[in-house]
Amino acid sequence: LQSSGEWICMTDADCWQQSSRTLSVAMAYALDTNADLLSILPNLEMKSFWENVVQPVAGGIMMIWFLPDKVNNPQKKNAYANGAFMLMKRSAYDAIGGHQAVRDKVNEDMHIAAKIKSMGLNLRIVQNKGLYFVRMYSSLKQSLQGWSRIFFGTFCTFRRLLASLLLLTTMSLLPYIVTIIGLVGWAVAAESKTLFLVMGLTGLAAVIAQMTVLLRYYPLVNAKRSMIWTYPLGCLICFIALVSAMLKLRPGAKITWRNTTYAQNKA
């Protein structure tokens, strides 16, 4: 690293600055909170159909594990940083061994954050409003490949990937499955029609309750509120991405990102 300053700012080339004060605001916040590493989370730009389908669900999965209140709490192990914008003390960067220490990691930002927190240094993440935005993946293929990589590099272990998969299935997909089975069973079954009807109505009530939450959640992540009807589809796509990430954990599996190939250790 050629920089000789006391602070290092790292950002992605595809970030679009909405304000000329992003760096000064970040610097003031880092000093006020005595942060060793500050990551300002990006606002996501979602223009295409698939962005509005996948991004809200994938972002929700990440929030389950990395709520800012937990990440910013030194008593919690939760560690997260987004490479779109990271402001870091040079002393902290040197203390963790810099990028050399995470050169073999897919999501180096996450591993830098984990090292910062494991050393007892002050990790902070914060959302932004009007500072900068980024557009992640515009197509279905890009979304599947990109989020599979993110889930793989972020969760790292089969246990956490499986836990995410089970949470997605039970909390998000199960109400629709129960509704369909119940109402179809009630319509076509010769017996147990009351049981099927109760099952279908219970599932439908859960779906309606879920939708009331999504009506508030989608605008918070800059997704179109009119697209909440695609939520089950987004869950299915993220289900596939999580399974794909789990397959990448097998010995000898390879993942390629930005012309760099990472291989799992052979058994």
ZADO-1210 file (C-alpha; in nm, 4 decimals, padded with zeros to 6 digits):
<atoms>
<atom x="00.0000" y="00.0000" z="00.0000" code="LEU" pos="1"/>
<atom x="00.1491" y="00.3303" z="-00.1127" code="GLN" pos="2"/>
<atom x="-00.0686" y="00.5566" z="00.1008" code="SER" pos="3"/>
<atom x="00.1147" y="00.7289" z="00.3862" code="SER" pos="4"/>
<atom x="-00.1839" y="00.9050" z="00.5475" code="GLY" pos="5"/>
<atom x="-00.3359" y="00.8291" z="00.8851" code="GLU" pos="6"/>
<atom x="-00.6604" y="00.7187" z="00.7207" code="TRP" pos="7"/>
<atom x="-00.7295" y="00.4995" z="00.4186" code="ILE" pos="8"/>
<atom x="-01.0505" y="00.5255" z="00.2159" code="CYS" pos="9"/>
<atom x="-01.1460" y="00.2286" z="-00.0010" code="MET" pos="10"/>
<atom x="-01.4383" y="00.2412" z="-00.2455" code="THR" pos="11"/>
<atom x="-01.5614" y="00.0531" z="-00.5509" code="ASP" pos="12"/>
<atom x="-01.5320" y="00.1911" z="-00.9016" code="ALA" pos="13"/>
<atom x="-01.9037" y="00.1390" z="-00.9711" code="ASP" pos="14"/>
<atom x="-02.0206" y="00.3661" z="-00.6875" code="CYS" pos="15"/>
<atom x="-02.1938" y="00.6886" z="-00.7899" code="TRP" pos="16"/>
<atom x="-02.1447" y="00.9817" z="-00.5566" code="GLN" pos="17"/>
<atom x="-02.4599" y="01.1834" z="-00.4939" code="GLN" pos="18"/>
<atom x="-02.2811" y="01.4288" z="-00.2679" code="SER" pos="19"/>
<atom x="-01.9478" y="01.6082" z="-00.2732" code="SER" pos="20"/>
<atom x="-01.9374" y="01.5729" z="00.1054" code="ARG" pos="21"/>
<atom x="-01.9308" y="01.1919" z="00.1327" code="THR" pos="22"/>
<atom x="-01.5703" y="01.1763" z="00.2500" code="LEU" pos="23"/>
<atom x="-01.5943" y="01.4695" z="00.4914" code="SER" pos="24"/>
<atom x="-01.9185" y="01.3324" z="00.6428" code="VAL" pos="25"/>
<atom x="-01.7580" y="00.9888" z="00.6808" code="ALA" pos="26"/>
<atom x="-01.4457" y="01.1361" z="00.8389" code="MET" pos="27"/>
<atom x="-01.6483" y="01.3390" z="01.0882" code="ALA" pos="28"/>
<atom x="-01.8576" y="01.0350" z="01.1824" code="TYR" pos="29"/>
<atom x="-01.5497" y="00.8141" z="01.2226" code="ALA" pos="30"/>
<atom x="-01.3864" y="01.0669" z="01.4542" code="LEU" pos="31"/>
<atom x="-01.7062" y="01.1192" z="01.6546" code="ASP" pos="32"/>
<atom x="-01.7474" y="00.7448" z="01.7112" code="THR" pos="33"/>
<atom x="-01.3754" y="00.6730" z="01.7499" code="ASN" pos="34"/>
<atom x="-01.4027" y="00.4128" z="01.4735" code="ALA" pos="35"/>
<atom x="-01.1064" y="00.2099" z="01.3575" code="ASP" pos="36"/>
<atom x="-01.3047" y="00.0918" z="01.0557" code="LEU" pos="37"/>
<atom x="-01.6169" y="00.2670" z="00.9286" code="LEU" pos="38"/>
<atom x="-01.8205" y="00.1191" z="00.6457" code="SER" pos="39"/>
<atom x="-02.0986" y="00.3312" z="00.4994" code="ILE" pos="40"/>
<atom x="-02.3582" y="00.1005" z="00.3477" code="LEU" pos="41"/>
<atom x="-02.4624" y="00.1836" z="-00.0095" code="PRO" pos="42"/>
<atom x="-02.8044" y="00.2818" z="-00.1317" code="ASN" pos="43"/>
<atom x="-02.8934" y="00.0252" z="-00.3969" code="LEU" pos="44"/>
<atom x="-03.0241" y="00.1413" z="-00.7328" code="GLU" pos="45"/>
<atom x="-03.2830" y="-00.1013" z="-00.8686" code="MET" pos="46"/>
<atom x="-03.4053" y="-00.0352" z="-01.2206" code="LYS" pos="47"/>
<atom x="-03.4677" y="-00.3749" z="-01.3799" code="SER" pos="48"/>
<atom x="-03.7374" y="-00.6295" z="-01.2991" code="PHE" pos="49"/>
<atom x="-03.4907" y="-00.8815" z="-01.1566" code="TRP" pos="50"/>
<atom x="-03.3199" y="-00.6273" z="-00.9342" code="GLU" pos="51"/>
<atom x="-03.6524" y="-00.5501" z="-00.7654" code="ASN" pos="52"/>
<atom x="-03.7233" y="-00.9231" z="-00.7346" code="VAL" pos="53"/>
<atom x="-03.3924" y="-01.0438" z="-00.5880" code="VAL" pos="54"/>
<atom x="-03.2290" y="-00.7536" z="-00.4041" code="GLN" pos="55"/>
<atom x="-03.4919" y="-00.7048" z="-00.1287" code="PRO" pos="56"/>
<atom x="-03.4877" y="-01.0739" z="-00.0382" code="VAL" pos="57"/>
<atom x="-03.1088" y="-01.1118" z="-00.0522" code="ALA" pos="58"/>
<atom x="-03.0640" y="-00.7925" z="00.1490" code="GLY" pos="59"/>
<atom x="-03.3089" y="-00.9236" z="00.4078" code="GLY" pos="60"/>
<atom x="-03.1067" y="-01.2430" z="00.4473" code="ILE" pos="61"/>
<atom x="-02.7962" y="-01.0367" z="00.5143" code="MET" pos="62"/>
<atom x="-02.9802" y="-00.8214" z="00.7694" code="MET" pos="63"/>
<atom x="-03.0736" y="-01.1293" z="00.9723" code="ILE" pos="64"/>
<atom x="-02.7064" y="-01.1830" z="01.0504" code="TRP" pos="65"/>
<atom x="-02.5650" y="-00.8317" z="01.0298" code="PHE" pos="66"/>
<atom x="-02.7994" y="-00.5777" z="01.1830" code="LEU" pos="67"/>
<atom x="-02.6058" y="-00.2527" z="01.2399" code="PRO" pos="68"/>
<atom x="-02.6923" y="-00.2520" z="01.6101" code="ASP" pos="69"/>
<atom x="-02.5248" y="-00.5907" z="01.6500" code="LYS" pos="70"/>
<atom x="-02.2235" y="-00.5101" z="01.4330" code="VAL" pos="71"/>
<atom x="-02.1647" y="-00.1817" z="01.6156" code="ASN" pos="72"/>
<atom x="-02.1892" y="-00.3507" z="01.9557" code="ASN" pos="73"/>
<atom x="-01.8387" y="-00.4489" z="02.0771" code="PRO" pos="74"/>
<atom x="-01.9953" y="-00.7195" z="02.2941" code="GLN" pos="75"/>
<atom x="-02.1346" y="-00.8999" z="01.9888" code="LYS" pos="76"/>
<atom x="-01.9320" y="-01.1165" z="01.7500" code="LYS" pos="77"/>
<atom x="-02.1249" y="-00.9995" z="01.4426" code="ASN" pos="78"/>
<atom x="-01.8808" y="-00.8386" z="01.1974" code="ALA" pos="79"/>
<atom x="-01.9678" y="-00.6819" z="00.8648" code="TYR" pos="80"/>
<atom x="-01.8300" y="-00.4269" z="00.6212" code="ALA" pos="81"/>
<atom x="-01.9228" y="-00.3378" z="00.2652" code="ASN" pos="82"/>
<atom x="-01.6328" y="-00.2791" z="00.0287" code="GLY" pos="83"/>
<atom x="-01.8314" y="-00.0145" z="-00.1556" code="ALA" pos="84"/>
<atom x="-01.7075" y="00.2339" z="00.1066" code="PHE" pos="85"/>
<atom x="-01.4649" y="00.1654" z="00.3901" code="MET" pos="86"/>
<atom x="-01.2760" y="00.4288" z="00.5865" code="LEU" pos="87"/>
<atom x="-01.0000" y="00.2813" z="00.8002" code="MET" pos="88"/>
<atom x="-00.7238" y="00.3976" z="01.0313" code="LYS" pos="89"/>
<atom x="-00.3831" y="00.3182" z="00.8896" code="ARG" pos="90"/>
<atom x="-00.2784" y="00.1806" z="01.2283" code="SER" pos="91"/>
<atom x="-00.5734" y="-00.0623" z="01.2254" code="ALA" pos="92"/>
<atom x="-00.5010" y="-00.1635" z="00.8666" code="TYR" pos="93"/>
<atom x="-00.1410" y="-00.2450" z="00.9563" code="ASP" pos="94"/>
<atom x="-00.2464" y="-00.4238" z="01.2753" code="ALA" pos="95"/>
<atom x="-00.4580" y="-00.6791" z="01.0876" code="ILE" pos="96"/>
<atom x="-00.1911" y="-00.7339" z="00.8220" code="GLY" pos="97"/>
<atom x="-00.3609" y="-00.5333" z="00.5474" code="GLY" pos="98"/>
<atom x="-00.5000" y="-00.6967" z="00.2360" code="HIS" pos="99"/>
<atom x="-00.2161" y="-00.9466" z="00.2407" code="GLN" pos="100"/>
<atom x="-00.3898" y="-01.1159" z="00.5326" code="ALA" pos="101"/>
<atom x="-00.7107" y="-01.1713" z="00.3300" code="VAL" pos="102"/>
<atom x="-00.5612" y="-01.2174" z="-00.0166" code="ARG" pos="103"/>
<atom x="-00.7114" y="-01.5682" z="-00.0502" code="ASP" pos="104"/>
<atom x="-01.0630" y="-01.4667" z="00.0583" code="LYS" pos="105"/>
<atom x="-01.3542" y="-01.4070" z="-00.1782" code="VAL" pos="106"/>
<atom x="-01.5214" y="-01.1319" z="00.0272" code="ASN" pos="107"/>
<atom x="-01.2159" y="-00.9576" z="00.1666" code="GLU" pos="108"/>
<atom x="-01.4242" y="-00.6726" z="00.3116" code="ASP" pos="109"/>
<atom x="-01.6082" y="-00.9151" z="00.5403" code="MET" pos="110"/>
<atom x="-01.2859" y="-01.0793" z="00.6535" code="HIS" pos="111"/>
<atom x="-01.1213" y="-00.7434" z="00.7202" code="ILE" pos="112"/>
<atom x="-01.4201" y="-00.6523" z="00.9384" code="ALA" pos="113"/>
<atom x="-01.3957" y="-00.9841" z="01.1237" code="ALA" pos="114"/>
<atom x="-01.0250" y="-00.9294" z="01.1922" code="LYS" pos="115"/>
<atom x="-01.0899" y="-00.5772" z="01.3174" code="ILE" pos="116"/>
<atom x="-01.3524" y="-00.6950" z="01.5628" code="LYS" pos="117"/>
<atom x="-01.1603" y="-01.0036" z="01.6749" code="SER" pos="118"/>
<atom x="-00.8715" y="-00.7750" z="01.7746" code="MET" pos="119"/>
<atom x="-01.1003" y="-00.5601" z="01.9886" code="GLY" pos="120"/>
<atom x="-01.0860" y="-00.2625" z="01.7511" code="LEU" pos="121"/>
<atom x="-01.3869" y="-00.0396" z="01.6920" code="ASN" pos="122"/>
<atom x="-01.5975" y="-00.1496" z="01.3927" code="LEU" pos="123"/>
<atom x="-01.8846" y="00.0714" z="01.2786" code="ARG" pos="124"/>
<atom x="-02.1342" y="00.0438" z="00.9957" code="ILE" pos="125"/>
<atom x="-02.3959" y="00.3023" z="00.9127" code="VAL" pos="126"/>
<atom x="-02.6575" y="00.3531" z="00.6448" code="GLN" pos="127"/>
<atom x="-02.6425" y="00.6526" z="00.4152" code="ASN" pos="128"/>
<atom x="-02.9011" y="00.8883" z="00.2765" code="LYS" pos="129"/>
<atom x="-02.8041" y="01.1018" z="-00.0195" code="GLY" pos="130"/>
<atom x="-02.4312" y="01.0232" z="-00.0149" code="LEU" pos="131"/>
<atom x="-02.3767" y="00.7525" z="-00.2766" code="TYR" pos="132"/>
<atom x="-02.5454" y="00.4610" z="-00.4500" code="PHE" pos="133"/>
<atom x="-02.4462" y="00.1513" z="-00.6414" code="VAL" pos="134"/>
<atom x="-02.6153" y="-00.0774" z="-00.8902" code="ARG" pos="135"/>
<atom x="-02.5228" y="-00.4370" z="-00.8191" code="MET" pos="136"/>
<atom x="-02.6746" y="-00.6834" z="-01.0680" code="TYR" pos="137"/>
<atom x="-02.9195" y="-00.5998" z="-01.3449" code="SER" pos="138"/>
<atom x="-02.9968" y="-00.9491" z="-01.4837" code="SER" pos="139"/>
<atom x="-03.1151" y="-01.2771" z="-01.3358" code="LEU" pos="140"/>
<atom x="-02.7885" y="-01.4524" z="-01.4267" code="LYS" pos="141"/>
<atom x="-02.5795" y="-01.1795" z="-01.2631" code="GLN" pos="142"/>
<atom x="-02.8003" y="-01.1894" z="-00.9523" code="SER" pos="143"/>
<atom x="-02.7661" y="-01.5650" z="-00.9125" code="LEU" pos="144"/>
<atom x="-02.3901" y="-01.5639" z="-00.9652" code="GLN" pos="145"/>
<atom x="-02.3301" y="-01.2518" z="-00.7585" code="GLY" pos="146"/>
<atom x="-02.5412" y="-01.3439" z="-00.4565" code="TRP" pos="147"/>
<atom x="-02.4135" y="-01.7012" z="-00.4586" code="SER" pos="148"/>
<atom x="-02.0631" y="-01.5573" z="-00.4312" code="ARG" pos="149"/>
<atom x="-02.1648" y="-01.3128" z="-00.1589" code="ILE" pos="150"/>
<atom x="-02.3400" y="-01.5813" z="00.0474" code="PHE" pos="151"/>
<atom x="-02.0413" y="-01.8123" z="00.0044" code="PHE" pos="152"/>
<atom x="-01.7832" y="-01.5506" z="00.0988" code="GLY" pos="153"/>
<atom x="-01.9898" y="-01.4017" z="00.3809" code="THR" pos="154"/>
<atom x="-02.1271" y="-01.7044" z="00.5651" code="PHE" pos="155"/>
<atom x="-01.8253" y="-01.9275" z="00.4930" code="CYS" pos="156"/>
<atom x="-01.9544" y="-02.2351" z="00.6768" code="THR" pos="157"/>
<atom x="-02.2098" y="-02.5002" z="00.5871" code="PHE" pos="158"/>
<atom x="-02.3838" y="-02.4450" z="00.9221" code="ARG" pos="159"/>
<atom x="-02.4540" y="-02.0760" z="00.8625" code="ARG" pos="160"/>
<atom x="-02.5576" y="-02.1333" z="00.5011" code="LEU" pos="161"/>
<atom x="-02.7936" y="-02.4111" z="00.6102" code="LEU" pos="162"/>
<atom x="-02.9355" y="-02.1921" z="00.8875" code="ALA" pos="163"/>
<atom x="-03.0012" y="-01.9148" z="00.6331" code="SER" pos="164"/>
<atom x="-03.1650" y="-02.1651" z="00.3996" code="LEU" pos="165"/>
<atom x="-03.3920" y="-02.2984" z="00.6743" code="LEU" pos="166"/>
<atom x="-03.4890" y="-01.9489" z="00.7877" code="LEU" pos="167"/>
<atom x="-03.5706" y="-01.8467" z="00.4312" code="LEU" pos="168"/>
<atom x="-03.7830" y="-02.1594" z="00.3836" code="THR" pos="169"/>
<atom x="-03.9766" y="-02.1476" z="00.7107" code="THR" pos="170"/>
<atom x="-04.0222" y="-01.7707" z="00.7491" code="MET" pos="171"/>
<atom x="-04.0722" y="-01.6714" z="00.3857" code="SER" pos="172"/>
<atom x="-04.1714" y="-01.9663" z="00.1651" code="LEU" pos="173"/>
<atom x="-04.3683" y="-02.1861" z="00.4042" code="LEU" pos="174"/>
<atom x="-04.6784" y="-01.9592" z="00.4263" code="PRO" pos="175"/>
<atom x="-04.7248" y="-01.9808" z="00.0475" code="TYR" pos="176"/>
<atom x="-04.6679" y="-02.3574" z="00.0455" code="ILE" pos="177"/>
<atom x="-04.9219" y="-02.4100" z="00.3249" code="VAL" pos="178"/>
<atom x="-05.1744" y="-02.1815" z="00.1535" code="THR" pos="179"/>
<atom x="-05.1499" y="-02.3629" z="-00.1790" code="ILE" pos="180"/>
<atom x="-05.1644" y="-02.7118" z="-00.0291" code="ILE" pos="181"/>
<atom x="-05.4546" y="-02.6157" z="00.1971" code="GLY" pos="182"/>
<atom x="-05.6741" y="-02.4431" z="-00.0612" code="LEU" pos="183"/>
<atom x="-05.6049" y="-02.6947" z="-00.3372" code="VAL" pos="184"/>
<atom x="-05.6703" y="-02.9815" z="-00.0940" code="GLY" pos="185"/>
<atom x="-05.9957" y="-02.8196" z="00.0161" code="TRP" pos="186"/>
<atom x="-06.1058" y="-02.7816" z="-00.3461" code="ALA" pos="187"/>
<atom x="-06.0255" y="-03.1327" z="-00.4688" code="VAL" pos="188"/>
<atom x="-06.0068" y="-03.3661" z="-00.1671" code="ALA" pos="189"/>
<atom x="-06.2991" y="-03.5930" z="-00.0921" code="ALA" pos="190"/>
<atom x="-06.2125" y="-03.6144" z="00.2770" code="GLU" pos="191"/>
<atom x="-06.0598" y="-03.3873" z="00.5431" code="SER" pos="192"/>
<atom x="-06.1920" y="-03.0790" z="00.3627" code="LYS" pos="193"/>
<atom x="-06.2246" y="-02.8861" z="00.6892" code="THR" pos="194"/>
<atom x="-05.8637" y="-02.9604" z="00.7812" code="LEU" pos="195"/>
<atom x="-05.7425" y="-02.8465" z="00.4410" code="PHE" pos="196"/>
<atom x="-05.9547" y="-02.5311" z="00.4628" code="LEU" pos="197"/>
<atom x="-05.8126" y="-02.4426" z="00.8042" code="VAL" pos="198"/>
<atom x="-05.4614" y="-02.5046" z="00.6698" code="MET" pos="199"/>
<atom x="-05.5239" y="-02.2854" z="00.3662" code="GLY" pos="200"/>
<atom x="-05.6768" y="-01.9983" z="00.5642" code="LEU" pos="201"/>
<atom x="-05.3981" y="-02.0125" z="00.8224" code="THR" pos="202"/>
<atom x="-05.1361" y="-01.9932" z="00.5482" code="GLY" pos="203"/>
<atom x="-05.3249" y="-01.7097" z="00.3787" code="LEU" pos="204"/>
<atom x="-05.3380" y="-01.5128" z="00.7044" code="ALA" pos="205"/>
<atom x="-04.9603" y="-01.5552" z="00.7386" code="ALA" pos="206"/>
<atom x="-04.9106" y="-01.4353" z="00.3792" code="VAL" pos="207"/>
<atom x="-05.1228" y="-01.1246" z="00.4420" code="ILE" pos="208"/>
<atom x="-04.9296" y="-01.0475" z="00.7617" code="ALA" pos="209"/>
<atom x="-04.6039" y="-01.0895" z="00.5692" code="GLN" pos="210"/>
<atom x="-04.7224" y="-00.8533" z="00.2957" code="MET" pos="211"/>
<atom x="-04.8056" y="-00.5782" z="00.5458" code="THR" pos="212"/>
<atom x="-04.4437" y="-00.5926" z="00.6641" code="VAL" pos="213"/>
<atom x="-04.3092" y="-00.5943" z="00.3076" code="LEU" pos="214"/>
<atom x="-04.5116" y="-00.2831" z="00.2225" code="LEU" pos="215"/>
<atom x="-04.2977" y="-00.0956" z="00.4732" code="ARG" pos="216"/>
<atom x="-03.9729" y="-00.2820" z="00.4032" code="TYR" pos="217"/>
<atom x="-03.9487" y="-00.2383" z="00.0246" code="TYR" pos="218"/>
<atom x="-03.9320" y="00.1448" z="00.0273" code="PRO" pos="219"/>
<atom x="-03.6643" y="00.1283" z="00.2987" code="LEU" pos="220"/>
<atom x="-03.4312" y="-00.0623" z="00.0621" code="VAL" pos="221"/>
<atom x="-03.5254" y="00.1493" z="-00.2438" code="ASN" pos="222"/>
<atom x="-03.7241" y="-00.1336" z="-00.4022" code="ALA" pos="223"/>
<atom x="-04.0553" y="-00.0669" z="-00.5767" code="LYS" pos="224"/>
<atom x="-04.3449" y="-00.1239" z="-00.3397" code="ARG" pos="225"/>
<atom x="-04.5557" y="-00.2410" z="-00.6337" code="SER" pos="226"/>
<atom x="-04.3183" y="-00.5384" z="-00.6714" code="MET" pos="227"/>
<atom x="-04.3983" y="-00.7087" z="-00.3395" code="ILE" pos="228"/>
<atom x="-04.6041" y="-00.9656" z="-00.5298" code="TRP" pos="229"/>
<atom x="-04.2711" y="-01.1032" z="-00.6617" code="THR" pos="230"/>
<atom x="-04.1415" y="-01.1760" z="-00.3107" code="TYR" pos="231"/>
<atom x="-04.1961" y="-01.5559" z="-00.3332" code="PRO" pos="232"/>
<atom x="-04.0076" y="-01.5595" z="-00.6647" code="LEU" pos="233"/>
<atom x="-03.7202" y="-01.3678" z="-00.5056" code="GLY" pos="234"/>
<atom x="-03.7164" y="-01.6226" z="-00.2217" code="CYS" pos="235"/>
<atom x="-03.6896" y="-01.9102" z="-00.4706" code="LEU" pos="236"/>
<atom x="-03.3979" y="-01.7422" z="-00.6486" code="ILE" pos="237"/>
<atom x="-03.2180" y="-01.6782" z="-00.3184" code="CYS" pos="238"/>
<atom x="-03.2888" y="-02.0407" z="-00.2217" code="PHE" pos="239"/>
<atom x="-03.1026" y="-02.1494" z="-00.5355" code="ILE" pos="240"/>
<atom x="-02.8198" y="-01.9030" z="-00.4645" code="ALA" pos="241"/>
<atom x="-02.7794" y="-02.0394" z="-00.1107" code="LEU" pos="242"/>
<atom x="-02.7707" y="-02.3991" z="-00.2358" code="VAL" pos="243"/>
<atom x="-02.5145" y="-02.2960" z="-00.4978" code="SER" pos="244"/>
<atom x="-02.3046" y="-02.1332" z="-00.2233" code="ALA" pos="245"/>
<atom x="-02.3223" y="-02.4534" z="-00.0186" code="MET" pos="246"/>
<atom x="-02.1968" y="-02.6561" z="-00.3166" code="LEU" pos="247"/>
<atom x="-01.8959" y="-02.4256" z="-00.3406" code="LYS" pos="248"/>
<atom x="-01.7847" y="-02.5508" z="-00.0001" code="LEU" pos="249"/>
<atom x="-01.7139" y="-02.9009" z="-00.1258" code="ARG" pos="250"/>
<atom x="-01.3440" y="-02.9980" z="-00.1497" code="PRO" pos="251"/>
<atom x="-01.1921" y="-02.9014" z="-00.4834" code="GLY" pos="252"/>
<atom x="-01.4763" y="-02.6651" z="-00.5783" code="ALA" pos="253"/>
<atom x="-01.3729" y="-02.3426" z="-00.7491" code="LYS" pos="254"/>
<atom x="-01.5241" y="-01.9967" z="-00.7636" code="ILE" pos="255"/>
<atom x="-01.4157" y="-01.7293" z="-01.0096" code="THR" pos="256"/>
<atom x="-01.4720" y="-01.3607" z="-00.9446" code="TRP" pos="257"/>
<atom x="-01.3208" y="-01.0734" z="-01.1405" code="ARG" pos="258"/>
<atom x="-01.0738" y="-01.2982" z="-01.3198" code="ASN" pos="259"/>
<atom x="-00.9478" y="-01.4513" z="-00.9935" code="THR" pos="260"/>
<atom x="-01.0174" y="-01.8175" z="-00.9130" code="THR" pos="261"/>
<atom x="-01.0439" y="-01.9365" z="-00.5548" code="TYR" pos="262"/>
<atom x="-01.0327" y="-02.3102" z="-00.4821" code="ALA" pos="263"/>
<atom x="-01.1424" y="-02.4991" z="-00.1727" code="GLN" pos="264"/>
<atom x="-00.8824" y="-02.7193" z="-00.0097" code="ASN" pos="265"/>
<atom x="-00.8978" y="-03.0751" z="-00.1240" code="LYS" pos="266"/>
<atom x="-01.0034" y="-03.3355" z="00.1273" code="ALA" pos="267"/>
</atoms>
